[in-house]
Amino acid sequence: MKSARIKAMTAVTGALIAPVTFAAQFQFATGAEYSRGSYGELTSTEAVVVPLSIRLSVGHFSLRASVPYMGVRGPADISPVIEDGGGSDSSGSGSSSGSGSSGTSGGSGSSGSSESSGSGSSGSNTSGSTPGGSGSTSGGTTTTVTTVTTVFPANRDVHGFGDATISASWSLADLWKTRLYLDVTGRVRIPTGDTARGLGTGTTDYAALAELGWDGNKGGVFVSGGRRLLESTATVTRQDGWQASAGYWRNIGRRSVFGMQGNWRTAALAGGVDPRSIDAFLTRSLSTGWKLEVSGSAGLSKSTPDYVAGLRFIWKSKRR
């Protein structure tokens, strides 16, 4: 009896594990992104980011880890701008649904942050900031805003790794026997970057995101949104907030995909400017498992880079 029970349990366990074991897939992505923006300062800040990410997908579940290597020149603290290892805040137009998109973030690191505005040393009147705090005027009422106390010189030139990000996603495709899909993602940002040099935020942040989209034969559309839970520091009081994106992608021939999306999120500092941007990308299949993505972004508020240009290589293994 005991032997039969063990055999039955082994058979059931094998039946559950086998489909998962043979559905594993690995993905690696890297490249380079260049951004430039004034962030409300007199002197512009330039950045070159090399995103490094790896993802493991098993059935409906995927686990992703990423970290950016950054080179920053200029006064603004852009570490909050670099999200998800170099990508934007967006969850990425069908990133897990099997759409034509590259499976990367879909954006190009332009989601921005209100913390970038007023963090430099120029004391620009357009940002209304000083090293100890800032005063923003809305409707004739002056509001005192706690801002970044670290002041970087205009000739700052630093290099190093930024904050790492770990995310877990659960994807459901063909909902109600249609081409609808739903991706649900939990993400944590780990303070691995050097805050003294402006390469990291020094905080552990969390995000809960969801994306609903239509993955058609020739293209698709999506909307996404989520809640961000931000940790404060001894000198900066940050507030939790919302974010949202919407966009589309379309297959161009058999090997290329073009897409665009708009991004918005609430400012991380009370009284700050909400980051807004519009992104575009073109993905091209090179060979078995390899893709090339060219992306661009334009900032629509002073808390985002003026523009971003990116080039990324993506390798994806066969499912095993």
Helices and strands as residue ranges (DSSP letters): H 2-21, E 24-37, E 45-58, E 61-73, G 84-86, G 114-116, E 129-130, E 133-138, E 141-145, E 157-161, E 164-175, E 180-190, G 195-197, E 205-215, E 219-229, E 241-252, E 256-265, E 276-287, E 290-299, E 307-316
